[in-house]
């Protein structure tokens, strides 16, 4: 996943949710995402010492492969088996298949086991019922002492999206501020350090190649104990 195409993990209410929807979406095209890593991950993880990483909503594997190339042992998880099959193929092509483990999870129902030095959750937005706050708290609990949780999200709808034409469920999607994300993590006082909680602009290339600017946000916290 990367900036060459819109990459929020959204589904429309009329399309349904869950594994069947995402498998169907990935089958529509040979490649849904660009294959490059998300810019926010590249920026915020570049200086971290390689260890064990967990990529939530890994899609076709761009972030996980980028981490693996930098020496990380990565667990990539997604709800779509089709996406995970492609991710495994891409990892093999990149020569890092032995550094990435792929697991299929609906994060509303199950979560990868283990502790990680980096847990990355980039653009986990969705329509309908989705316990994002609970999932992110579970993600924080999976961070090993000294490790980092990185949460990236949109600050709101993109300027080119017509919200007036949206279904009520679509319009109800929450885009929490960075401070709200930190608060909803419910981090124990004294056990975590907030390294980053801010909005930023980025250029997102549309499918026709037209560059457009939108506002996203990022939260980066380190577990101290």
C-alpha positions as CSV (number, residue, x, y, z in Angstrom):
1,X,0.0,0.0,0.0
2,X,1.3,3.5,-0.8
3,X,0.4,6.9,-2.0
4,X,0.0,6.0,-5.7
5,X,-3.6,5.0,-5.1
6,X,-6.2,5.7,-2.3
7,X,-5.4,3.2,0.4
8,X,-7.9,3.5,3.2
9,X,-9.2,0.1,4.4
10,X,-12.9,1.0,3.6
11,X,-15.9,-1.0,2.4
12,X,-19.3,0.3,1.4
13,X,-22.4,-0.8,3.4
14,X,-24.2,-2.1,0.3
15,X,-21.2,-4.3,-0.5
16,X,-21.3,-6.1,2.8
17,X,-18.3,-6.6,5.1
18,X,-15.8,-9.2,6.1
19,X,-13.7,-11.7,4.2
20,X,-16.0,-12.3,1.2
21,X,-16.2,-8.5,0.4
22,X,-12.4,-8.0,0.6
23,X,-11.6,-11.2,-1.4
24,X,-14.0,-10.0,-4.0
25,X,-12.5,-6.5,-4.1
26,X,-9.0,-7.9,-4.5
27,X,-10.1,-10.2,-7.3
28,X,-11.4,-7.2,-9.3
29,X,-7.9,-6.2,-10.2
30,X,-4.4,-7.8,-10.4
31,X,-3.1,-5.1,-8.1
32,X,-5.1,-2.8,-5.8
33,X,-2.3,-0.9,-4.1
34,X,0.9,0.5,-5.6
35,X,3.2,-1.9,-3.8
36,X,5.3,0.8,-2.2
37,X,5.3,1.3,1.6
38,X,3.1,4.0,3.2
39,X,5.1,7.2,3.5
40,X,4.2,7.6,7.1
41,X,5.7,4.2,8.0
42,X,8.8,5.0,6.0
43,X,9.2,8.3,7.8
44,X,8.5,7.0,11.3
45,X,10.2,3.6,11.2
46,X,13.3,4.4,9.2
47,X,15.4,5.0,12.4
48,X,14.0,2.2,14.5
49,X,16.2,-0.8,15.2
50,X,15.0,-3.9,13.4
51,X,13.2,-6.4,15.5
52,X,9.7,-8.1,15.4
53,X,7.0,-6.2,13.6
54,X,3.3,-6.6,13.1
55,X,1.5,-5.0,10.1
56,X,-2.2,-4.7,10.7
57,X,-4.3,-4.7,7.5
58,X,-1.2,-5.5,5.4
59,X,-3.1,-5.8,2.0
60,X,-0.7,-6.9,-0.7
61,X,2.3,-6.5,1.5
62,X,4.0,-3.2,0.6
63,X,4.7,-2.2,4.2
64,X,5.6,-5.6,5.4
65,X,8.1,-6.1,2.6
66,X,9.7,-2.7,3.2
67,X,10.2,-3.7,6.8
68,X,11.5,-7.1,5.9
69,X,14.1,-5.6,3.5
70,X,15.3,-3.5,6.4
71,X,15.9,-6.5,8.6
72,X,12.6,-6.9,10.5
73,X,10.9,-10.2,11.2
74,X,7.4,-9.3,10.2
75,X,3.9,-10.8,10.7
76,X,1.5,-9.4,8.2
77,X,-2.2,-9.8,8.7
78,X,-5.2,-9.1,6.6
79,X,-8.9,-10.1,6.4
80,X,-8.5,-11.1,2.7
81,X,-6.9,-14.4,1.8
82,X,-6.5,-13.2,-1.8
83,X,-4.5,-10.2,-0.6
84,X,-2.3,-12.4,1.6
85,X,-1.6,-14.8,-1.3
86,X,-0.4,-11.8,-3.4
87,X,1.6,-10.5,-0.5
88,X,3.4,-13.8,-0.2
89,X,4.1,-13.8,-3.9
90,X,5.5,-10.2,-3.7
91,X,7.6,-11.1,-0.7
92,X,9.1,-14.1,-2.6
93,X,9.8,-11.8,-5.6
94,X,11.5,-9.4,-3.3
95,X,13.7,-12.1,-1.7
96,X,12.3,-11.7,1.8
97,X,9.8,-14.6,2.0
98,X,11.7,-16.1,4.9
99,X,11.3,-12.9,6.9
100,X,7.5,-12.5,6.7
101,X,4.8,-14.6,8.1
102,X,1.3,-14.0,6.7
103,X,-1.8,-14.6,8.9
104,X,-5.5,-14.2,8.0
105,X,-7.5,-12.3,10.7
106,X,-10.7,-10.4,11.0
107,X,-9.3,-8.1,13.6
108,X,-12.8,-7.6,15.1
109,X,-12.7,-11.3,15.9
110,X,-9.1,-12.4,16.3
111,X,-5.6,-11.0,16.7
112,X,-2.1,-12.3,16.0
113,X,-0.4,-13.8,19.0
114,X,2.9,-12.6,20.4
115,X,4.8,-9.4,21.3
116,X,6.3,-7.0,18.8
117,X,8.8,-4.2,18.7
118,X,6.7,-2.4,16.2
119,X,3.0,-2.6,15.6
120,X,1.8,-0.6,12.6
121,X,-1.8,0.2,11.9
122,X,-2.1,2.3,8.8
123,X,-5.5,3.5,7.6
124,X,-7.8,1.1,9.5
125,X,-11.0,2.9,8.5
126,X,-14.2,1.2,7.6
127,X,-17.9,1.7,7.2
128,X,-20.5,0.0,9.4
129,X,-19.6,-1.6,12.7
130,X,-15.9,-1.9,13.3
131,X,-14.4,-1.8,16.8
132,X,-11.3,0.3,15.8
133,X,-10.7,1.6,19.3
134,X,-10.7,-1.9,20.8
135,X,-8.5,-3.2,18.1
136,X,-5.9,-0.4,18.6
137,X,-5.9,-1.1,22.4
138,X,-5.2,-4.7,21.6
139,X,-2.5,-3.6,19.3
140,X,-0.9,-1.5,22.1
141,X,-1.1,-4.5,24.4
142,X,1.0,-6.5,21.8
143,X,3.9,-4.0,21.9
144,X,6.9,-5.2,23.8
145,X,8.6,-3.0,26.4
146,X,10.7,-0.5,24.4
147,X,8.6,-1.0,21.3
148,X,6.5,1.3,19.3
149,X,2.9,1.5,18.1
150,X,2.3,3.6,15.0
151,X,-1.3,4.5,14.0
152,X,-1.9,6.4,10.8
153,X,-5.3,7.6,9.7
154,X,-7.2,10.2,7.6
155,X,-8.1,13.5,9.3
156,X,-11.4,13.6,7.3
157,X,-12.9,13.0,3.9
158,X,-10.7,14.0,1.0
159,X,-11.6,17.3,-0.6
160,X,-12.6,15.5,-3.8
161,X,-15.1,13.1,-2.1
162,X,-18.8,14.2,-2.3
163,X,-20.1,13.5,1.2
164,X,-23.6,14.8,0.2
165,X,-24.0,11.7,-2.0
166,X,-22.9,9.3,0.6
167,X,-25.0,6.7,2.4
168,X,-25.7,7.7,6.1
169,X,-23.4,4.9,7.2
170,X,-20.6,6.3,5.1
171,X,-21.1,9.8,6.5
172,X,-21.0,8.3,10.0
173,X,-17.4,7.1,9.7
174,X,-15.3,8.6,12.5
175,X,-12.0,10.3,11.8
176,X,-10.5,10.9,15.2
177,X,-8.0,13.6,15.9
178,X,-4.5,12.5,17.0
179,X,-5.2,13.5,20.6
180,X,-8.4,11.5,20.5
181,X,-6.6,8.4,19.2
182,X,-4.1,8.7,22.1
183,X,-7.0,9.1,24.6
184,X,-8.8,6.1,23.2
185,X,-5.7,3.9,23.5
186,X,-6.2,4.3,27.3
187,X,-2.5,4.0,27.9
188,X,-1.5,3.4,31.5
189,X,0.1,6.6,33.0
190,X,3.9,6.4,33.2
191,X,4.1,3.3,31.0
192,X,4.1,5.0,27.6
193,X,5.7,7.9,25.9
194,X,3.9,9.9,23.2
195,X,6.5,10.5,20.5
196,X,4.1,11.9,17.8
197,X,0.5,13.0,17.6
198,X,-0.1,15.4,14.8
199,X,-1.8,16.0,11.4
200,X,0.2,16.3,8.2
201,X,-0.6,16.9,4.5
202,X,0.4,14.4,1.8
203,X,0.1,14.1,-1.9
204,X,-2.1,11.2,-3.1
205,X,-2.0,10.3,-6.7
206,X,-5.4,9.4,-8.1
207,X,-6.0,6.4,-10.4
208,X,-5.6,8.6,-13.4
209,X,-2.2,9.9,-12.1
210,X,-3.5,13.3,-11.0
211,X,-1.8,14.4,-7.7
212,X,-4.1,15.7,-5.0
213,X,-3.4,16.9,-1.4
214,X,-5.2,15.6,1.6
215,X,-4.7,15.7,5.4
216,X,-3.9,12.6,7.4
217,X,-2.7,12.2,11.0
218,X,-0.3,10.0,12.8
219,X,0.2,8.8,16.4
220,X,3.5,7.2,17.5
221,X,3.8,5.9,21.1
222,X,6.6,4.0,22.8
223,X,6.1,1.5,25.6
224,X,8.4,2.2,28.5
225,X,7.6,-0.8,30.7
